[in-house]
Amino acid sequence: MKPTGTVLAAFVVGLLLGALVTGWLVPATTAIGGADGAPPYSYSTSTASDVDAVLAGPGGWLHEITVADGVAVTGNGTVVHQADEEVQLTVTRTAPGSYELAFETVPATTTAKSPDGPVASTVTWGVTLPTDYESVRITVDGTEIRQVENDGATTPRLLGLPHPLG
């Protein structure tokens, strides 16, 4: 039995949708970091002008779990800042075994009309640290908000973060 044009087209569409769903056609998030001993990491932000609504939601968190070649650290937190600013995250190794997740508000690079008053940016991040890391320091505009020590456990750990972060 010879496939008809409709059956062949359906097969091709199904193949393309399958590739899209599995990520074959969607570019992966670009990992940042790796220089000067900094681990690779990625982050994304979303910003809302209704600060009260964002802060009425759940607070921030940090989750860590041992994976094959390190400790996966993921998190979510909100930073309140001026509308003409945006939030950037940098992960650095500050000393052997010590790392910093530094959230910084910087002038916005977009030209969209900004609302008057403050806005809230929710940042979601992921980083893989070596299994023998000693500590992670979390800062917002240079102010420490939490320090996490490696407890050496291989079980998952979920820690609360201030809401908002800063």
Rosetta blueprint (number, residue, H / E / L):
1 M L
2 K L
3 P L
4 T L
5 G H
6 T H
7 V H
8 L H
9 A H
10 A H
11 F H
12 V H
13 V H
14 G H
15 L H
16 L H
17 L H
18 G H
19 A H
20 L H
21 V H
22 T L
23 G L
24 W L
25 L L
26 V L
27 P L
28 A L
29 T L
30 T L
31 A L
32 I E
33 G L
34 G L
35 A H
36 D H
37 G H
38 A L
39 P L
40 P L
41 Y E
42 S E
43 Y E
44 S E
45 T E
46 S E
47 T E
48 A E
49 S L
50 D L
51 V H
52 D H
53 A H
54 V H
55 L H
56 A H
57 G L
58 P L
59 G L
60 G E
61 W E
62 L E
63 H E
64 E E
65 I E
66 T E
67 V E
68 A L
69 D L
70 G E
71 V E
72 A E
73 V E
74 T E
75 G E
76 N E
77 G E
78 T E
79 V E
80 V E
81 H E
82 Q E
83 A L
84 D L
85 E E
86 E E
87 V E
88 Q E
89 L E
90 T E
91 V E
92 T E
93 R E
94 T E
95 A E
96 P L
97 G L
98 S E
99 Y E
100 E E
101 L E
102 A E
103 F E
104 E E
105 T E
106 V E
107 P E
108 A L
109 T L
110 T L
111 T L
112 A L
113 K L
114 S L
115 P L
116 D L
117 G L
118 P E
119 V E
120 A E
121 S E
122 T E
123 V E
124 T E
125 W E
126 G E
127 V E
128 T E
129 L E
130 P L
131 T L
132 D L
133 Y L
134 E L
135 S E
136 V E
137 R E
138 I E
139 T E
140 V E
141 D L
142 G L
143 T E
144 E E
145 I E
146 R E
147 Q E
148 V E
149 E E
150 N L
151 D L
152 G L
153 A L
154 T L
155 T L
156 P L
157 R E
158 L E
159 L E
160 G E
161 L E
162 P L
163 H L
164 P L
165 L L
166 G L
